[in-house]
Structure formats: C-alpha cells, structure tokens
Amino acid sequence: MTRREPGTGERCTMPRQVFVSHSSKDKEAANAVRAALEAQGIGCWIAPRDITPGDDWSESIVRGLTECAVTVLVFSKNADASVQVRREVQFSFENSKSVTPFRIEDVLPTGAFAYYLNPVHWLSALPPPLEAHLPALIEYVRGVLGGSAATDVLTPPPPGAEPSAPPVTAAAAAVAAPPPLAAEPPGNLPEALAPLIGRAGDLARWEALLRDPATRALTLTGFGGMGKSRSALELAQRCRAAFGGGAWWVELDSARTEADLVERLAGALGVEPGAAVAAQVAERLRGAGGPSLLVLDNTEQIEAASRAVASLLKAVPDLTCLTTTRHPLELAAEKVQEVEPLPQNEAEELFRDRARARQADFERTPENAEDIAAVVAALEGVPLAIEMAAARIGVMTPRDLRARLTERFRLLQSRAAAHLPPRQRTLLEAVDWSYELLNEDDCDLLAQLSVFHGGFTLEAAEAVCDVFDVFEGVDSLRRHSFLRAATDTAAQTRRFGMLEFLRAYAERKLDERGADVAGAVRERHARYYLALAEAQGKHLRTADEAAALVVLAAEMENLRAAFAWAEQSGDRDLCTRLALALAQPLHDLGFWDELSRTLEAALKVAEGAGDAAPLVRARLLLRCASLQHDRGDLEAACAHAEAARDLFADGGDTGGEAADAENLLGLIAMDAEQFADAEAHLNAALAARAAGDHAGRAHAIYNLARLASLAGDQERAARLYEESLEPRRAAGDLRGEAKTLLSLGAVAYLREDLAAAREHYEVALGLLRVLGDKQGIATLLYNLGELAEKDGDAVRAAQLYHHAEAQFRALQSPFADLATSELERLRAALGEDAWGAARQAASECTWEDLC
C-alpha cells in the first residue's frame, strides 16, 4: 500500500517520526499540527489516516507509537478525558519516547495525566489562533529529534562521535525552560523503589480529599497486599508541596501499643525520647510553620491507634493524618477509602512491568497474552500476589504459572526480598498476619463462610453458619477487610464476598476443624441453596421470571458448589433435586456445557437408586433430550425422550410430564422432516393436557403452528400462533410470549410483510433482553440480519450475522453454521474490503449497539 501525501488524504511517503496523539473531538487541531510538521519534512503518524481498513485498531496504534520517536500530545479537556489518549501517553513513557504536550485549551491535566506530564515541558497554542504557535512547535520537535533540517533529523552521528545537544532556538528555549524550583517542605518520605502502576482514578480522588483543608484524617483500608502503603506513599509525594510544615512517614509494622506508636512518631520527627514525649511531638508539629502531614503506615495491630490519632488531631489543628490499615480507625473526622484490587488491564500492566525487572526482554506477545490474562484474573488483581507471580518469570513462563495456580500459597512467596516485612514476603504470611488479629468467634465464622462461592447475603450466612451472632461477626470481618461488600441498589440488599485466595485460606481452616464439622456446614449450605433454587424455579415461565433469573444468576456459583458437594457426598435425593432445579436456569442463562455435565452426573447418581426413582430419572432424561435437541443431536434426543416417556408411564405420571415428552418427540420429528410423526406426537401432547392446563396447551398449539409454517401453510401458522399468544400473555410467560412474537415475525417475513416482521422482532427482542435468553437473542439477530438484507443494507446484515454466529457458537448450536454460511455469501457480495470493515466494526461493538 502507498502512504498518503500530506494534505491530500494519501499516506505520507516520508519516514514517520512523530505520533500525533489526540482526542477524536480535536481532529481539526490535530490535523493542523500534522500538516504543519509534514510541510517541514517531519513525517507523522495520525489516526485514523494511518490505520488500514480491516486492521486491528489497537495494534495499529501500538505500531505507530513504536515507529515514532516523539509523541506530540494535542492536549484539551477532551484529551484529558480520553482513555485512549491516556494509554498512548502511558505507552510512550513506558517505552522511553519523548512526549511533547501542545495545549490547545486552558485546562490542567488530571489523574494519570497529572502523574505522567508533571515533569514534562509544555508548549502552548494559547491565545488563539493555533496557527500562530505552530512554528514554535515545529522548532521544538526538530530539536528533540536531533536536527534542524528535514533531511538530517534522523541522521545518526559518525561512529565514535560524541552526541551533540539538539539546537535550541530562543523560541524553543522559551517554551522548554523549566520553572524555578520552589523550596521543598521538610519531611522524611521514602523514595519509591518502583513506579506505581494503575490507580490513576483512585489517586486523583484521594488527592482531592487529602488537599481539602476540611480533611483531617484520610484512611486507606483494604486487605494485605492491595497496595495501601505504596498508594499512600504516592499520594503523600504528590501532595507534599501542600503541607508547608512537612510530610512525615511513620512505619508501624512492629508497633503494638500506643506508646510504640508515639515512640516511632517521635523518631521520625527527630524528637528526643523522654518524659512527656507525646506532648513534645504535638509541640513539634504545632511549631512546624504550616500544615503538616503524617503518614501512619500499618496501624491495624495497634489497639489504641484511634485514640493516639484523635489526640494528635485535637492537639495540632493544622495536622492531617493519612493512615493505612486493614480496618478503619472509627474516628468521627475520618474519611475512609477502600483500596480495591486492580482492574484487569492495570493488573496485566503491573505483571509485565514486574516481570521485566526479572527478565529484561520480557514482553506480552500473542503467544503468552492469554496466559498472562488468566494468571492475573486468577490472582483477582491483588498487587502483592501479581508481583510475587511476576517474580517467578526468571524460571517459569506465564503458562507454567497458570498451570500451578492451584498451589498459590506455595507459589506466591518472595523470601529473597529481605527489605520487605515478613507479612509481605509470602501471600500466606500476609493472610496469617490479619487472621491472628481476629477473635475466636470471628475465626470460626470465617471458616464457615468459606463454603460460599461468589458471595452471599446476610440471610444466607445466618441460615448456614452456626455461630452465636452472625450479624456482628460479618460486620467485624468486613471491618478487618476479610469480607468485601456491595449493594444491589435495585433490590436494596447487601451482598458480601471474599477474594478467592482468602476463601481458600478460610476453607483450610474449616477442614482443620474436622470432617464432621466441615461436612455439616457444607450440607446446610447445599440444602439452603436447593430450597432457594426450587423456590425461584416456580417463578420461571411467569411474569416474575426475569427477577427469578437475576437471583439465580447471582447465586450460580453457590448452586454449583452445592451440587458438587451433593454429588461428592453421594446424597441421591439432594444431588438429583439440585440438578433438576438447576436445569432450566442453566439452559436459559446459556451454560449449556455445564448443564450437560450436571445432568450426566445426576443420572449416574439416580441410576444407583435402582427402581426407587423412575420419575426422577425420567425428568433428568427429558432434560438431557431437550438439550441434545437444541444442539442438533436428534438421534440421542429421540432415544432419551422416548425413554423418559416410558418411565413417566411406568411411574404413574399425573403432572403432564408425559405430555412434555410427547411434545419434545414432536419437535424432534419436525426437525427430521418427519411431518406426519411430528403431528401425531404434538396432537398426543395436546390431548394429554388437562383442560385447565392453559400454559401446557398453549405450548402444544405453538408447536403445531411451527409445523404448519414448515409445511408452507403460513395462514394457519399465524392463526395458531395468535391462539397460543393470549394464554401466554395471561400467564405472564414472557419467554413464551417472546418466542411466539418471534415466530409471528418469521411468518410475516415469509409473507413479505416486512414492517410487521420488524415490529414483532423488536418487541420480542426487548422481552428476551430482559430475560437474558442467549439462544432467543441469537435467533432474533439472525432474523434481523435477513430483514437488513431485504432492505438492501448488506453491511448491517453482516454485522448482525456476526453477532448471531458468535452467540450460537458459544452455545454450540447447529444454527452457528447457518450464520457462517450467510456471512460467507455476503463476503462474496460485498467484496473483501467492505466485508472486512463490516466484521471489524461488528467486533468493536456489542449486539445491543446494533439494535
């Protein structure tokens, strides 16, 4: 491909030396910068001009940043708010590129930009017009690149020659000269041994709090290893200029009493030990000549820490205390901020940075990217754990680490780091440190709470845990940072949970209490969630289905754990009932692989019961058959459905479940194009339904309508669909209503009534979106793709087929192949470039963005 010439829309032919970073909202200003530089022979890389259609956007940007020696940042409020621009600047700094901010608006950088751009020389395009300031930018960039002429800006010096300083003119010197240094306030803040990765948003928020004169005590809480100390140091260093009286760091690892705290504080301030040392410390701070900052690092083990801090704040009116601890001080003046785990992208960047410290050439590559992501996700964004894992890179690959994560407490240790306190040398010691601060009741409750997976409500904890006061215990564990809490604002309920490494630690403590004790807790847990699943299951296919699925989805990890324990324990009744209670939500939520494994496991347990449970085995077989039918395995589905029908008959079925088996056999025959058999089965199912079974009869009529449509009788199909729709609406069966509307839309499409088809599809999609029905949504996306083609919009059709294909593939549905064939057909029709652009655009958005 050819590069464009400047200003013509064609790619530039000259070597590209400057990456122009900008917000898409500042495109006009960025293009003016690019044009001015290229007119002087300085080649630029700029998006979207230099991104080839069909290429991955992010990979193209990384290539451009890597190729260019200088990044010119067109800075504005839009750029300051842009995540993409921030990433470009961060990449430039991390790869030793020169960054030149060119301010086009009178705004200051915030958050991560304030951190990265604080030491950088700024150029300004103010006051307007921007063009008046471009000569100074050009001259400065030339100086940075190392030459004043376009022909020699990249010419290296002769071998052995000393590098010469770039020529700097008066104009460039005026913008490049650093401001005079202000006198630095006193203090003893230690130097950071490594850069702080991530937390830009948190630091900006905490910095605003710490700089606020109304803040007297700011407390960073969180479990060990979250990076409280490192965050506090970064925060103190950023804010030290605001505290003219000094910023003082007080390490309290080995302190246990209020006297210990005061003694270490005196040592940090240079106060001689002796009588009335607390008064001397207060006097020293009052005479500091301005507001002072004390950073008290690690106070959780000091029982009287809150009293000591309260006394200091009372005695020194212009003192601010920044404290790190695993539980709040409980002061009236305290502002508590929790240090959370790092988000995935920042956690991966931390891993890469720390891995490079052990292996200089370590890089994230296409071959190891998935393993790095999996390791970081398994470590839940905990900085200490990530750093310890990265420290193993000298002897292990990311894939090796991923394979050994089940041994996390042995794997995640750094005993060679003698400069660290013991609680930070291994993950196990970090947890032990906090565990030893709990009382006996809290330790007992923590062990029992380990049976919960994916979080729990207070109601669940009170039902499962056998301790004197679960409420107080949960509150205490929350204050000690063992538990995290989140609020469901819609339901106004509080949910608690543990990080997985803490849950695994607590589970060890439970098992140490003996098999009988541990088994009793796990059985209470399993029976609690069986009752919950059966109760919520009654709301499926009713007006309350969406709310029930929300509850079941939130508790899915607990339900899985309950089933696993029931299977392991050999409790047939508990195991099979859980499998049946899980079957519908697992299907509707799209966990089809898991549903298959669950049903197979439950069938093995049920078969061990001999003839004692024919109806249970029949229900399990019918669920298996239904899933096999959805996946296109008609032979296996038919065998299981027939076996289920026979078992229902042998077991004296009175609940209409034999009709369900006949109905499924009708659908299987229909898909096999055995239409006479299909009609016989479906009529048998309809006849077996009691007169008052409106939902069952509506389901049978719906399937007869499908058969009529396949036979080409669209008028009869539409009439039968309409007949089935009313009882479904009356029963509040949103799923049944949505499927009927989808089918009515398909009939309208076949009858060339595209407006009616679209109306039915859109209403159905709204219902299925509420229910989270992945199969139904995939089907509708496919149907909407067909409509888009009829409207002549092949690009939109390709995007809709793309998302339908992805959803069907995730479910292992045979309809995925149908979507794929439609995509390939459109590929030939659109041409390679247009088709590739459509697929790329689809991959960068969600299906909701299209509908």
Secondary structure, 3 states (H helix, E strand, C coil): CCCCCCCCCCCCCCCEEEEEECCHHHHHHHHHHHHHHHHCCCEEECCCCCCCCCCCHHHHHHHHHHHCCEEEEEECHHHHHCHHHHHHHHHHHHCCCEEEEEECCCCCCCHHHHHHHCCCCCEECCCCCHHHHHHHHHHHHHHHHCCCCCCCCCCCCCCCCCCCCCCCCHHHHHHHCCCCCCCCCCECCCCCCCCCCCCHHHHHHHHHHHHCCCCCEEEEECCCCCCHHHHHHHHHHHHHHHCCCEEEEEECCCCCCHHHHHHHHHHHHCCCCCCCHHHHHHHHHHCCCCCEEEEEECCCCCCCHHHHHHHHHHHCCCEEEEEEECCCCCCCCEEEEECCCCCHHHHHHHHHHHHHHHCCCCCCCCCCHHHHHHHHHHCCCCHHHHHHHHHHHHCCCHHHHHHCHHHHHHHCECCCCCCCCHHHCEHHHHHHHHHCCCCHHHHHHHHHHCCCCCCEEHHHHHHHCCCCCHHHHHHHHHHCCCCEEEEECCCCEEEEECCHHHHHHHHHHHHCCCHHHHHHHHHHHHHHHHHHHHHHHCCCCCCCHHHHHHHHHHCHHHHHHHHHHHHHHCCHHHHHHHHHHHHHHHHHCCCHHHHHHHHHHHHHHHHCCHHHCHHHHHHHHHHHHHHHHHCCCHHHHHHHHHHHHHHHHHCCCCCCHHHHHHHHHHHHHHHCCCHHHHHHHHHHHHHHCCCCCHHHHHHHHHHHHHHHHHCCCHHHHHHHHHHHHHHHHHCCCHHHHHHHHHHHHHHHHHCCCHHHHHHHHHHHHHHHHHHCCHHHHHHHHHHHHHHHHHCCCHHHHHHHHHHHHHHHHHHCCCHHHHHHHHHHHHHHHHCHHHHHHHHHHHHCCCHHHHC
